[in-house]
Amino acid sequence: MKTLTTILFAILLQPVFAVCECEPYCTCGHGPGGPISLMGDHTHDAGEWMLSYRYMSMDMDGMYRGSDAVSAGQVFGAGYVVSPRRMTMDMHMLGLMYAPTDDLTLMAMLPHTSMEMSHEIDPAAGMLVMLNGGSRYFTTESSGIGDLKFSALIDLHEDGAHHLHGGIGISLPTGSIGERDLVPGPGGRLSRQLPAAMQLGSGSIDLLPSLTYRYHGEGWSAGVQAAGIYRTQTNWHNYRLGHRFDLNTWVSWVPREWVSLSGGLAYRWEDEMAGLQTDLLLRPPFAPARLTVPTAFAMNYGGQRIEAIVGVNFLIPEGPLEGNRFGVDVRLPLWQDVNGYRLGTDITVTGGWRYSF
Ligand SMILES: [Cu+2]
């Protein structure tokens, strides 16, 4: 800790760089940039390409109702025979950016997602425990390519200090929504359709509008981005995920040309799901008065939350790896308010690499 403090002070006492004097920092977000988990937060000059890779690990832990943590017992008390306990999602994301003109940047992103959700069965549901081989716990998994996204970012204003760009994108349903795994039910542990929370894509064509403003000062920058997901259709499993709105704000401080520290706040609102996941078991046949699991029902999707973001980015200023940028950021929930009964969001860690040429 003492070493860390010394290093921090050593960085602090260095003269602040006028970041914009040095190529290639100006060309891609002025210095090592804002939090790595942000998408489409910058544009490029004509002829520039950027390759990126991000790894994101997200944890959801414990059930919530509204903004209160609830126990599995309370979920069973609300009529469900199964309660989710925890979910982890690991995502690899490849990104490509290209600017055909100074005012237009094109962006493509392809994720690969792996998810795991653990569940607990109500001890009073003896029949289901028996069908699960005598255990009260089971875990489901899914893994594969997600939805392919294309966006166009259009520069609306740029004067050195102020930068504004708008984006419009489309998300194509390349991610599977037919993922299955072994789930206890009639006949025992059989391969069954997983709920939407465990599917790899939305199953619908989605529109991705966004608006991003950045301010560049001497040795620091700040930004705000509003971004939405509008789902245009009901998918072939008879549901439509909720529309989504994200508001991200951040401040980055660039104490040296090769490092930036950033902090910010992220707000997300997600609508309830529409439609019924009719291919899921909704009521256990041996206890028809009860419901199966919260993730099978549309009213348990969506909600809103506020997260704090803390991140660091590095830019390799010289040598054979010159221009390569690395970043990591951590998101922690400050407040959340879920619809119905839903797993609460815990820590999200994103690490990544970016290189423009
Ligand atoms: Cu870029």
Residues whose N, C-alpha, C, O or C-beta is under 5 A from the ligand:
A	BS01	CU	M50 M97
